[in-house]
Amino acid sequence: MILLTGSSGSIGKNVAADHNLSLRFPIGGREIEDSLSITADTTLIHLAGISSIETVEADRATSYSVNVKSTLNLFKAFAGKNGRRFIFASSSHVYGSTRAGAFSSELDDLDPQSRYAEQKVETEQRLKALANDFDTEILILRIFSVFGPGMRKNFLAGRIENYFEINGDYPIITTADDVRDFSTPKKIGKYITSARDIEVDKVLTLNLCSGEAKTVREQVMSTYCDFPISNFASGTSKIPRLVGDNHLMRKYFCEFKE
């Protein structure tokens, strides 16, 4: 059985599950205690949380309660019922900025540059610390830039579409020279769904990424063919490059090689 939180999100809509959990944050875990029969074959995929960097920064207490405390409560409740595998959606932002010409790998030191990234790092570390207390397997997936139609407006693609819907034209993008590692929500959802079947020895951390470097300008223009070139302003953000090494991912998800 696969349980899923965050089923209404951009990625969650593309993940196949047997049961969707509508978590009552910041309690977390109570849904496991109250209503579900967990077996030794049950996988819980935890995607729910506050993913907007701006929202996290604006309300640090609430975001910490949701993103960190509730995740740990959920894991302990699930593992306490002997669930088989807990899959946690982390973020590529735990790496900070990828060095020029390099690819961020699972063995790299972490350098979070935002409160959101710090919360992901802390949750990863605390889940790993809990691993010895339970038999439940832990799979941490560091998801790189997700870009595709129909996303929420705290993501770039969602902001572009929301702006177009309101204004009838496209916004100015001021970080056109940022280099990212893009995947569609559908592709990431496919990886996450299949993650219930890969081999995990207690704790495993994997990048979910394409392993390809593209500028924001290139990605936007390949997705929205009528996006005007004049709407790109040369410049980068605080993290000018964030590209993943997918060597380890390819080892486990070999059926999706292209």
N, C-alpha and C positions, 0 to 999 in steps of 0.2 A: 504494500500500500504506500502511496505517495501523498503526503500532506504538504500543502503549500500556503505560505503567507505572501501577501502582496500580489494577489492574482489579478488585481485591476490595474497594476502598473504597466509601464511600457514593455518591460521584459516579461512580467508575470502572465500577461495575456497570451504569451507564446510558449508557456510551460504546461505540459500535460500533467494533471494530478487527479487523484481519486477524491480528494476532499480539500476544500479551500477553508482556511482558518481566517475569520474576521476578528483580528485581535483587538481587544479593548485596552489600548495603551493608556497609562504606562504599566498596567498590571502584568501583562504578558503571562504565559505559563498557565493561567487559570483555566483557559480553554482546554488545555491538555488534561488538567486535573479533573475538570468537571464533566466533559462530554465525550471524550474519545477513548476508544479501546486500542491501545498501542501493543503491537506484537513485535517479536524479534526480527520481523522482516519489514518493518516500517521505516521509511525514509521521510524526514522532514526537511523541506527546502524553505529556507527563511530569506525572503526577499523584501519583506515589509520594513519600512523605516523612513526617516526624513533624509532625502537625498539632495535637496537644494543646499548648496554651500551658503547662500545668503540667508536662508531660513535658519539653518543651524547656528550661524553667527548671531542672528538677531535674537534668538531665544536659546541660549546655551543650556539652561537647566532642563527645559522640556526635551530638547534634542538629545541630550545625554541620557535622560531617562528612557526615551524611546529606543535610541540606537545602541546604547550600551547595556543599561540595566535590564531592559525588557528582553533583549537577546539572551543574556545570561540566565535570566529567570526561565525563559522558554526552553533553553537547552537543558537546564537542570531538571525541569519538570518532565521533559521528553526522555532524557537519559535515565531519570529515576524510574520510569516505566519500561526501561530496557529497550528503547527504540534502537534500531540498527544503525542508522546513519543520520547525522545532522549536517546539512549543507548550508553554509553561511556565505551570503553574497557580500564580499568585500569590494574594494575599489583599487584601480590602478593609482589613484592619488596618494596611496601610502608611500609610493616611491619618490614623490617630489618630481623633479625634472630629470628626464633621461639625458645622459651626456650626449653631445654631438657625435653622430656616427655609431652610437652604441644602442643596445636594446636592454630594457630593464628586465632582470630575471628574478626568479623566486629566491635566489641566494644573495641578492643585493641588500645592502643596508637600507633601512627605511628612513625617509626624510619628509614627513607630512608637512604640507605648507598651508593647511587650513584646519579649522576646528573640526570640520567634517572628516578630514583625513585622519586627524588625531583620534577621533572616536572609533574609526575603523581599525586603526592600529591597536588601540587599547582592547577592543573587543577580540581581535585575533589573539592577542597575547593572553588574555584571560581565559578564552576558550581552550587554548593549548595547556594552560596551567590546570584546568579542570579535567583534562583528558585522563589523568591517572586515577581520578576518583570514580570513573564510570567505564563501562565496557563499550559505550556508544562510539562509533567512528565519527571523526570530524573531518569534513572536507571544506576547505576555505578556497573560494574562487575569487580571484582579483580580476574584476571585469574592467576592461579598457573601454574607450569611448564608444558609446552606442549612438548610432545615427540612422534614422529612418522615418518614414511617414507615420503620422498618428501619435507621436510621442508627446509627453506632457511639456508644458512651456518652461519648466526649469531646465530642460535640455535644449541644446542649440536648435535641433531640427524642430522641436515644438515651439520655440520662440519665433522661429522664422514663419512657421505656418500660422501661428496665432496672430502675428503682426499682419500677415497678408490678409487674413480673414477680416480683421478690423479695418485695415487701411486700404486694401486693394492693391498694395504694392509690397516691395520687399524692404527689409530694414538695412541700415548700414552696419557692416560687420567690421569692427575695429581691430580684431585679432586675426586677420586673414593669413598671417605668416606663421601662426602656431602650427606645429607639426604634431599629428595625433595618429593613433592606431584605431581605425574605425571598423566596427562590425554592425550589422543590422540587429534589431531586436529579435527578429525571427531566428537568426543564426545563433545568437547567444541563448535564446530559449531552447533551441534544439540541443545545444551542448549541456545545458543545465538539466534538462529532462533525462538525458542519457547518463548523467553523472551518478545516478543511483546504481549503475551496474559496473563502474570501473573499480579496479582493485585499490583498496585503501588499507594501509598498515597503521592503524590507530589514528594518525593525523597526517593529512596531506594538504599542501598549499599549491594551487595551480593558477597561472595566468590564463585568462580567457581573452584571446586577442588574435588579430590577423597576422601579426609579425611584419606588417607593411607600414611604411611611413608615408603619410600624405598631409599636405597642408590643408587647413580649413578651407581655403579658397578652392582647392581642387575637389574636395569632397562635396562642398555645397554646389558647385557648378555641375558635377556629375550627377547629382540628385535632382536639382531644380534647373533644368536646361535653359529656362528663360531668365535666370537670375542675372541681373545686369552687372557687368564687370566693374562699372563705375561705383557700385555699392560696397566695394571692398576697399578698406583703408589699410595700408601696410602697417604692420605692427604686431606685437606679441603680448601675451599675458604674463603673469608672474611665473607661469610654467610654460616656457616656449616650446618644449619638446617632451612628449610622453608616448613612448613606443615600446611595445612588449616583445620579449623573447618568448616565442611559442614552442620551443623545442620540447619542453616537458609536456605541454598540452597535447602536442601531436603524438607523443608516445601513448597517451591514454585515450585520445579521441581519434585514433587512426582511421575509423570508418568514415570520418568527415573530411579526409584529405581531398584537396581539389587538384 
